């Protein structure tokens, strides 16, 4: 009986290891979970060995599975290298880089980032997902996005801190500060939000009485409420004043917020490094320009 190992099942096996499970592997490969499971069963049938076994609610690789995983990585590397050499590499999941970003970073950073990444990785398509930080973290864990631009420092070893976002207070042009002792109305994102927390902490540290006057789920809502005169808002705009708003220097200046790049599990290090390098240059240029 002739036995052989197909590329697609080997790719699924590696994805299960890199993504941390069948469901995440399926999401990463744009397949159903059943298809990934079937791929692994085909490998087990071809080799006559159990490769993955159930472990509580999850699964783990057997010793044979770990051994095949090492071979699979080498086989796929040579396979993909050969396709690259002939300009025939067209695995959709490998060609598309999905980047998640919060709205604070999107408007100012993504146009330049798109250009930079297209130059760094000309063989890949770049696709973006704009969402709140909590949703982006979930999407990373589930393998639905490859990289996320998140506010805050890089706490994980494979994340990269790429720079700082300087924050500015904005109000409507005709808005006037409350009388001394009266609370400053704050327009902010729904909690949890790093910029909301920083705005409240900064004003509190300077004994400025504050109350939340308006909340919104998205940046457009925050800007609309500020434009309507409902209060002041703290925003990261890289010196680009939003239409209809006025920067204010009469409120305590907050510290900058770090911006980090977080990869999904198993993303090749060259992609993480390329995105981090591009973002660092963009942020550095923005600071020098403004």
C-alpha positions as YAML, in Angstrom:
chain: A
units: angstrom
residues:
- id: 1
  name: UNK
  ca: [0.00, 0.00, 0.00]
- id: 2
  name: UNK
  ca: [1.42, 3.36, -1.06]
- id: 3
  name: UNK
  ca: [1.48, 6.00, 1.69]
- id: 4
  name: UNK
  ca: [2.31, 9.69, 1.38]
- id: 5
  name: UNK
  ca: [1.92, 12.93, 3.31]
- id: 6
  name: UNK
  ca: [-0.07, 15.73, 1.69]
- id: 7
  name: UNK
  ca: [0.91, 19.35, 2.15]
- id: 8
  name: UNK
  ca: [-2.52, 20.58, 3.30]
- id: 9
  name: UNK
  ca: [-2.77, 18.12, 6.23]
- id: 10
  name: UNK
  ca: [0.81, 18.92, 7.26]
- id: 11
  name: UNK
  ca: [-0.06, 22.64, 7.21]
- id: 12
  name: UNK
  ca: [-3.08, 21.96, 9.41]
- id: 13
  name: UNK
  ca: [-0.96, 19.97, 11.87]
- id: 14
  name: UNK
  ca: [1.52, 22.83, 12.21]
- id: 15
  name: UNK
  ca: [-1.32, 25.33, 12.62]
- id: 16
  name: UNK
  ca: [-2.81, 23.27, 15.47]
- id: 17
  name: UNK
  ca: [0.53, 23.47, 17.26]
- id: 18
  name: UNK
  ca: [1.19, 27.15, 16.52]
- id: 19
  name: UNK
  ca: [-2.33, 28.41, 17.20]
- id: 20
  name: UNK
  ca: [-2.95, 26.30, 20.30]
- id: 21
  name: UNK
  ca: [-5.86, 24.14, 19.20]
- id: 22
  name: UNK
  ca: [-8.10, 22.95, 16.37]
- id: 23
  name: UNK
  ca: [-10.57, 25.84, 16.39]
- id: 24
  name: UNK
  ca: [-7.90, 28.53, 16.31]
- id: 25
  name: UNK
  ca: [-6.01, 26.61, 13.63]
- id: 26
  name: UNK
  ca: [-9.20, 26.43, 11.55]
- id: 27
  name: UNK
  ca: [-9.75, 30.18, 11.90]
- id: 28
  name: UNK
  ca: [-6.17, 30.92, 10.93]
- id: 29
  name: UNK
  ca: [-6.35, 28.67, 7.85]
- id: 30
  name: UNK
  ca: [-9.88, 29.82, 6.87]
- id: 31
  name: UNK
  ca: [-11.13, 26.23, 7.20]
- id: 32
  name: UNK
  ca: [-13.80, 24.55, 9.30]
- id: 33
  name: UNK
  ca: [-12.73, 22.81, 12.48]
- id: 34
  name: UNK
  ca: [-13.96, 19.56, 10.96]
- id: 35
  name: UNK
  ca: [-11.65, 20.00, 7.98]
- id: 36
  name: UNK
  ca: [-8.63, 20.49, 10.23]
- id: 37
  name: UNK
  ca: [-9.59, 17.42, 12.29]
- id: 38
  name: UNK
  ca: [-9.97, 15.39, 9.09]
- id: 39
  name: UNK
  ca: [-6.51, 16.50, 7.95]
- id: 40
  name: UNK
  ca: [-4.96, 15.25, 11.18]
- id: 41
  name: UNK
  ca: [-6.83, 11.94, 10.90]
- id: 42
  name: UNK
  ca: [-5.48, 11.51, 7.35]
- id: 43
  name: UNK
  ca: [-1.94, 11.89, 8.66]
- id: 44
  name: UNK
  ca: [-2.64, 9.39, 11.44]
- id: 45
  name: UNK
  ca: [-4.03, 6.91, 8.92]
- id: 46
  name: UNK
  ca: [-1.04, 7.34, 6.61]
- id: 47
  name: UNK
  ca: [1.45, 6.75, 9.44]
- id: 48
  name: UNK
  ca: [-0.56, 4.32, 11.51]
- id: 49
  name: UNK
  ca: [0.17, 6.36, 14.66]
- id: 50
  name: UNK
  ca: [-1.87, 8.60, 16.97]
- id: 51
  name: UNK
  ca: [-0.59, 12.16, 16.62]
- id: 52
  name: UNK
  ca: [-2.98, 14.21, 18.77]
- id: 53
  name: UNK
  ca: [-5.02, 13.00, 21.72]
- id: 54
  name: UNK
  ca: [-7.67, 14.59, 23.89]
- id: 55
  name: UNK
  ca: [-6.52, 16.23, 27.11]
- id: 56
  name: UNK
  ca: [-9.48, 17.36, 29.20]
- id: 57
  name: UNK
  ca: [-11.34, 19.95, 27.13]
- id: 58
  name: UNK
  ca: [-8.34, 20.46, 24.87]
- id: 59
  name: UNK
  ca: [-5.81, 18.27, 23.13]
- id: 60
  name: UNK
  ca: [-2.10, 17.57, 23.17]
- id: 61
  name: UNK
  ca: [0.45, 16.11, 20.79]
- id: 62
  name: UNK
  ca: [1.69, 12.58, 21.36]
- id: 63
  name: UNK
  ca: [5.41, 11.84, 21.13]
- id: 64
  name: UNK
  ca: [4.82, 10.69, 17.53]
- id: 65
  name: UNK
  ca: [2.90, 13.90, 16.87]
- id: 66
  name: UNK
  ca: [5.79, 16.00, 18.18]
- id: 67
  name: UNK
  ca: [8.23, 14.06, 16.01]
- id: 68
  name: UNK
  ca: [6.09, 14.53, 12.89]
- id: 69
  name: UNK
  ca: [5.69, 18.22, 13.71]
- id: 70
  name: UNK
  ca: [9.44, 18.74, 13.35]
- id: 71
  name: UNK
  ca: [9.43, 16.95, 9.97]
- id: 72
  name: UNK
  ca: [6.33, 18.88, 8.88]
- id: 73
  name: UNK
  ca: [7.96, 22.24, 9.51]
- id: 74
  name: UNK
  ca: [10.96, 21.29, 7.37]
- id: 75
  name: UNK
  ca: [8.78, 19.83, 4.60]
- id: 76
  name: UNK
  ca: [6.59, 22.97, 4.48]
- id: 77
  name: UNK
  ca: [9.61, 25.26, 4.51]
- id: 78
  name: UNK
  ca: [11.10, 23.49, 1.48]
- id: 79
  name: UNK
  ca: [7.71, 23.25, -0.23]
- id: 80
  name: UNK
  ca: [7.03, 26.99, 0.18]
- id: 81
  name: UNK
  ca: [10.61, 27.89, -0.76]
- id: 82
  name: UNK
  ca: [10.20, 26.01, -4.04]
- id: 83
  name: UNK
  ca: [6.94, 27.83, -4.82]
- id: 84
  name: UNK
  ca: [8.54, 31.16, -3.99]
- id: 85
  name: UNK
  ca: [11.45, 30.38, -6.31]
- id: 86
  name: UNK
  ca: [9.05, 29.93, -9.23]
- id: 87
  name: UNK
  ca: [6.75, 32.79, -8.27]
- id: 88
  name: UNK
  ca: [3.90, 30.38, -7.65]
- id: 89
  name: UNK
  ca: [3.35, 30.86, -3.91]
- id: 90
  name: UNK
  ca: [-0.36, 31.56, -3.48]
- id: 91
  name: UNK
  ca: [-1.48, 30.11, -0.17]
- id: 92
  name: UNK
  ca: [-4.13, 32.65, 0.83]
- id: 93
  name: UNK
  ca: [-3.51, 32.48, 4.54]
- id: 94
  name: UNK
  ca: [0.21, 33.03, 3.99]
- id: 95
  name: UNK
  ca: [-0.24, 35.94, 1.55]
- id: 96
  name: UNK
  ca: [-2.62, 38.01, 3.65]
- id: 97
  name: UNK
  ca: [-1.47, 39.84, 6.78]
- id: 98
  name: UNK
  ca: [-4.43, 40.87, 8.94]
- id: 99
  name: UNK
  ca: [-3.67, 43.77, 11.29]
- id: 100
  name: UNK
  ca: [-6.00, 44.91, 14.04]
- id: 101
  name: UNK
  ca: [-5.85, 48.48, 15.31]
- id: 102
  name: UNK
  ca: [-7.66, 50.66, 17.79]
- id: 103
  name: UNK
  ca: [-9.26, 53.78, 16.36]
- id: 104
  name: UNK
  ca: [-6.76, 56.01, 18.14]
- id: 105
  name: UNK
  ca: [-3.95, 54.63, 16.02]
- id: 106
  name: UNK
  ca: [-5.85, 53.95, 12.81]
- id: 107
  name: UNK
  ca: [-6.43, 57.35, 11.19]
- id: 108
  name: UNK
  ca: [-2.89, 58.64, 11.69]
- id: 109
  name: UNK
  ca: [-0.81, 55.46, 11.44]
- id: 110
  name: UNK
  ca: [-2.48, 53.03, 9.05]
- id: 111
  name: UNK
  ca: [-1.99, 54.94, 5.77]
- id: 112
  name: UNK
  ca: [1.76, 55.17, 6.34]
- id: 113
  name: UNK
  ca: [1.87, 51.64, 7.77]
- id: 114
  name: UNK
  ca: [0.15, 50.25, 4.68]
- id: 115
  name: UNK
  ca: [2.79, 51.84, 2.45]
- id: 116
  name: UNK
  ca: [5.66, 50.69, 4.67]
- id: 117
  name: UNK
  ca: [4.46, 47.09, 4.94]
- id: 118
  name: UNK
  ca: [3.77, 46.88, 1.21]
- id: 119
  name: UNK
  ca: [7.41, 47.81, 0.64]
- id: 120
  name: UNK
  ca: [8.68, 45.43, 3.35]
- id: 121
  name: UNK
  ca: [6.48, 42.45, 2.35]
- id: 122
  name: UNK
  ca: [5.61, 42.99, -1.34]
- id: 123
  name: UNK
  ca: [4.29, 39.43, -1.70]
- id: 124
  name: UNK
  ca: [1.58, 39.92, 0.93]
- id: 125
  name: UNK
  ca: [-1.79, 41.59, 0.99]
- id: 126
  name: UNK
  ca: [-2.49, 43.81, 3.98]
- id: 127
  name: UNK
  ca: [-5.96, 43.80, 5.54]
- id: 128
  name: UNK
  ca: [-7.05, 45.79, 8.59]
- id: 129
  name: UNK
  ca: [-9.56, 45.28, 11.38]
- id: 130
  name: UNK
  ca: [-10.51, 48.39, 13.42]
- id: 131
  name: UNK
  ca: [-11.94, 47.59, 16.86]
- id: 132
  name: UNK
  ca: [-11.68, 48.16, 20.59]
- id: 133
  name: UNK
  ca: [-8.62, 46.82, 22.39]
- id: 134
  name: UNK
  ca: [-10.47, 44.05, 24.25]
- id: 135
  name: UNK
  ca: [-12.00, 42.74, 21.02]
- id: 136
  name: UNK
  ca: [-8.62, 42.82, 19.29]
- id: 137
  name: UNK
  ca: [-7.02, 40.78, 22.08]
- id: 138
  name: UNK
  ca: [-9.75, 38.16, 21.70]
- id: 139
  name: UNK
  ca: [-9.27, 38.10, 17.92]
- id: 140
  name: UNK
  ca: [-5.53, 37.53, 18.44]
- id: 141
  name: UNK
  ca: [-6.15, 34.63, 20.80]
- id: 142
  name: UNK
  ca: [-8.56, 33.06, 18.32]
- id: 143
  name: UNK
  ca: [-6.19, 33.53, 15.38]
- id: 144
  name: UNK
  ca: [-8.57, 35.83, 13.46]
- id: 145
  name: UNK
  ca: [-5.94, 38.57, 13.14]
- id: 146
  name: UNK
  ca: [-2.17, 38.31, 12.81]
- id: 147
  name: UNK
  ca: [-1.03, 41.48, 14.56]
- id: 148
  name: UNK
  ca: [-2.69, 44.03, 16.83]
- id: 149
  name: UNK
  ca: [-1.67, 47.62, 17.55]
- id: 150
  name: UNK
  ca: [-2.61, 48.10, 21.20]
- id: 151
  name: UNK
  ca: [-2.26, 50.93, 23.69]
- id: 152
  name: UNK
  ca: [0.02, 50.06, 26.57]
- id: 153
  name: UNK
  ca: [3.42, 48.40, 27.03]
- id: 154
  name: UNK
  ca: [4.41, 44.99, 25.67]
- id: 155
  name: UNK
  ca: [3.92, 42.59, 28.58]
- id: 156
  name: UNK
  ca: [4.46, 39.39, 26.56]
- id: 157
  name: UNK
  ca: [7.86, 38.25, 25.32]
- id: 158
  name: UNK
  ca: [6.79, 38.15, 21.66]
- id: 159
  name: UNK
  ca: [5.18, 41.62, 21.69]
- id: 160
  name: UNK
  ca: [7.10, 44.77, 20.77]
- id: 161
  name: UNK
  ca: [6.77, 48.30, 22.16]
- id: 162
  name: UNK
  ca: [7.13, 50.56, 19.11]
- id: 163
  name: UNK
  ca: [6.83, 54.07, 20.54]
- id: 164
  name: UNK
  ca: [4.55, 56.50, 22.31]
- id: 165
  name: UNK
  ca: [1.32, 58.27, 21.44]
- id: 166
  name: UNK
  ca: [1.22, 61.82, 22.75]
- id: 167
  name: UNK
  ca: [-2.23, 62.89, 23.89]
- id: 168
  name: UNK
  ca: [-4.00, 66.23, 23.50]
- id: 169
  name: UNK
  ca: [-7.07, 67.75, 25.14]
- id: 170
  name: UNK
  ca: [-9.70, 68.98, 22.67]
- id: 171
  name: UNK
  ca: [-12.92, 70.97, 22.98]
- id: 172
  name: UNK
  ca: [-15.40, 72.72, 20.72]
- id: 173
  name: UNK
  ca: [-14.08, 76.14, 19.58]
- id: 174
  name: UNK
  ca: [-16.54, 78.11, 21.72]
- id: 175
  name: UNK
  ca: [-16.38, 75.90, 24.80]
- id: 176
  name: UNK
  ca: [-15.41, 77.62, 28.06]
- id: 177
  name: UNK
  ca: [-13.99, 76.02, 31.18]
- id: 178
  name: UNK
  ca: [-16.31, 75.69, 34.19]
- id: 179
  name: UNK
  ca: [-16.00, 78.14, 37.06]
- id: 180
  name: UNK
  ca: [-13.33, 77.30, 39.68]
- id: 181
  name: UNK
  ca: [-14.49, 74.38, 41.82]
- id: 182
  name: UNK
  ca: [-17.02, 73.20, 39.24]
- id: 183
  name: UNK
  ca: [-16.35, 69.77, 37.67]
- id: 184
  name: UNK
  ca: [-14.90, 69.60, 34.17]
- id: 185
  name: UNK
  ca: [-17.24, 67.54, 31.93]
- id: 186
  name: UNK
  ca: [-15.29, 64.75, 30.25]
- id: 187
  name: UNK
  ca: [-16.19, 63.07, 26.96]
- id: 188
  name: UNK
  ca: [-14.65, 59.61, 26.74]
- id: 189
  name: UNK
  ca: [-14.86, 56.08, 25.44]
- id: 190
  name: UNK
  ca: [-16.87, 53.46, 27.26]
- id: 191
  name: UNK
  ca: [-14.85, 51.59, 29.88]
- id: 192
  name: UNK
  ca: [-12.51, 49.80, 29.74]
- id: 193
  name: UNK
  ca: [-10.29, 52.25, 27.85]
- id: 194
  name: UNK
  ca: [-6.65, 53.21, 28.50]
- id: 195
  name: UNK
  ca: [-7.16, 56.82, 27.40]
- id: 196
  name: UNK
  ca: [-10.29, 57.21, 29.52]
- id: 197
  name: UNK
  ca: [-8.42, 55.90, 32.58]
- id: 198
  name: UNK
  ca: [-5.45, 58.19, 31.89]
- id: 199
  name: UNK
  ca: [-7.70, 61.25, 31.47]
- id: 200
  name: UNK
  ca: [-9.37, 60.64, 34.83]
- id: 201
  name: UNK
  ca: [-6.07, 59.86, 36.57]
- id: 202
  name: UNK
  ca: [-4.37, 62.99, 35.18]
- id: 203
  name: UNK
  ca: [-7.14, 65.36, 36.25]
- id: 204
  name: UNK
  ca: [-7.44, 63.70, 39.65]
- id: 205
  name: UNK
  ca: [-3.67, 63.95, 40.24]
- id: 206
  name: UNK
  ca: [-3.91, 67.71, 39.68]
- id: 207
  name: UNK
  ca: [-7.00, 68.08, 41.92]
- id: 208
  name: UNK
  ca: [-9.19, 69.05, 38.97]
- id: 209
  name: UNK
  ca: [-12.79, 68.02, 39.76]
- id: 210
  name: UNK
  ca: [-14.19, 65.92, 36.92]
- id: 211
  name: UNK
  ca: [-17.39, 64.24, 35.84]
- id: 212
  name: UNK
  ca: [-18.11, 62.08, 32.81]
- id: 213
  name: UNK
  ca: [-20.49, 64.16, 30.71]
- id: 214
  name: UNK
  ca: [-20.75, 61.87, 27.69]
- id: 215
  name: UNK
  ca: [-19.59, 58.41, 26.65]
- id: 216
  name: UNK
  ca: [-19.30, 56.75, 23.24]
- id: 217
  name: UNK
  ca: [-18.32, 53.37, 21.92]
- id: 218
  name: UNK
  ca: [-16.28, 54.73, 19.01]
- id: 219
  name: UNK
  ca: [-13.98, 57.64, 18.19]
- id: 220
  name: UNK
  ca: [-16.49, 59.31, 15.87]
- id: 221
  name: UNK
  ca: [-18.97, 59.47, 18.76]
- id: 222
  name: UNK
  ca: [-16.38, 60.95, 21.12]
- id: 223
  name: UNK
  ca: [-15.44, 63.62, 18.58]
- id: 224
  name: UNK
  ca: [-19.08, 64.42, 17.81]
- id: 225
  name: UNK
  ca: [-19.86, 64.89, 21.50]
- id: 226
  name: UNK
  ca: [-16.83, 67.15, 22.00]
- id: 227
  name: UNK
  ca: [-17.76, 69.12, 18.85]
- id: 228
  name: UNK
  ca: [-21.26, 69.58, 20.27]
- id: 229
  name: UNK
  ca: [-19.80, 71.24, 23.36]
- id: 230
  name: UNK
  ca: [-20.61, 68.44, 25.82]
- id: 231
  name: UNK
  ca: [-17.13, 68.54, 27.34]
- id: 232
  name: UNK
  ca: [-13.44, 68.03, 26.71]
- id: 233
  name: UNK
  ca: [-11.92, 64.88, 25.26]
- id: 234
  name: UNK
  ca: [-8.42, 63.42, 25.42]
- id: 235
  name: UNK
  ca: [-7.27, 62.04, 22.08]
- id: 236
  name: UNK
  ca: [-4.18, 60.69, 20.33]
- id: 237
  name: UNK
  ca: [-3.99, 62.59, 17.04]
- id: 238
  name: UNK
  ca: [-0.24, 62.86, 16.29]
- id: 239
  name: UNK
  ca: [-0.62, 66.63, 15.97]
- id: 240
  name: UNK
  ca: [-3.39, 66.39, 13.36]
- id: 241
  name: UNK
  ca: [-6.27, 68.46, 14.78]
- id: 242
  name: UNK
  ca: [-9.68, 66.84, 14.17]
- id: 243
  name: UNK
  ca: [-12.10, 68.97, 12.17]
- id: 244
  name: UNK
  ca: [-14.17, 71.34, 14.28]
- id: 245
  name: UNK
  ca: [-12.12, 70.88, 17.47]
- id: 246
  name: UNK
  ca: [-9.67, 73.09, 19.30]
- id: 247
  name: UNK
  ca: [-6.60, 71.90, 21.21]
- id: 248
  name: UNK
  ca: [-6.52, 73.10, 24.81]
- id: 249
  name: UNK
  ca: [-3.46, 73.97, 26.88]
- id: 250
  name: UNK
  ca: [-5.33, 74.91, 30.07]
- id: 251
  name: UNK
  ca: [-5.67, 71.34, 31.34]
- id: 252
  name: UNK
  ca: [-2.90, 69.17, 32.86]
- id: 253
  name: UNK
  ca: [-0.81, 67.47, 30.21]
- id: 254
  name: UNK
  ca: [-1.02, 63.67, 30.52]
- id: 255
  name: UNK
  ca: [1.94, 61.36, 30.06]
- id: 256
  name: UNK
  ca: [2.23, 59.67, 26.66]
- id: 257
  name: UNK
  ca: [0.78, 56.17, 26.21]
- id: 258
  name: UNK
  ca: [2.99, 53.42, 24.86]
- id: 259
  name: UNK
  ca: [1.92, 51.70, 21.66]
- id: 260
  name: UNK
  ca: [2.76, 48.02, 21.19]
- id: 261
  name: UNK
  ca: [2.52, 45.42, 18.46]
- id: 262
  name: UNK
  ca: [1.14, 42.05, 19.61]
- id: 263
  name: UNK
  ca: [1.33, 38.98, 17.32]
- id: 264
  name: UNK
  ca: [-0.89, 35.94, 17.26]
- id: 265
  name: UNK
  ca: [0.69, 32.73, 18.43]
- id: 266
  name: UNK
  ca: [2.95, 31.19, 15.80]
- id: 267
  name: UNK
  ca: [3.30, 34.27, 13.58]
- id: 268
  name: UNK
  ca: [6.76, 34.26, 11.93]
- id: 269
  name: UNK
  ca: [9.18, 36.57, 13.72]
- id: 270
  name: UNK
  ca: [10.12, 38.40, 10.50]
- id: 271
  name: UNK
  ca: [6.54, 39.67, 10.18]
- id: 272
  name: UNK
  ca: [6.50, 40.91, 13.78]
- id: 273
  name: UNK
  ca: [9.91, 42.58, 13.36]
- id: 274
  name: UNK
  ca: [8.95, 44.15, 10.03]
- id: 275
  name: UNK
  ca: [5.74, 45.66, 11.39]
- id: 276
  name: UNK
  ca: [7.45, 46.85, 14.58]
- id: 277
  name: UNK
  ca: [10.28, 48.51, 12.63]
- id: 278
  name: UNK
  ca: [7.83, 50.24, 10.28]
- id: 279
  name: UNK
  ca: [5.72, 51.56, 13.16]
- id: 280
  name: UNK
  ca: [8.74, 52.78, 15.11]
- id: 281
  name: UNK
  ca: [9.87, 54.83, 12.10]
- id: 282
  name: UNK
  ca: [6.37, 56.24, 11.54]
- id: 283
  name: UNK
  ca: [6.00, 57.30, 15.18]
- id: 284
  name: UNK
  ca: [9.50, 58.77, 15.28]
- id: 285
  name: UNK
  ca: [8.87, 60.78, 12.13]
- id: 286
  name: UNK
  ca: [5.53, 62.00, 13.47]
- id: 287
  name: UNK
  ca: [7.12, 63.25, 16.70]
- id: 288
  name: UNK
  ca: [9.94, 65.03, 14.82]
- id: 289
  name: UNK
  ca: [7.50, 66.54, 12.30]
- id: 290
  name: UNK
  ca: [5.22, 67.96, 14.96]
...
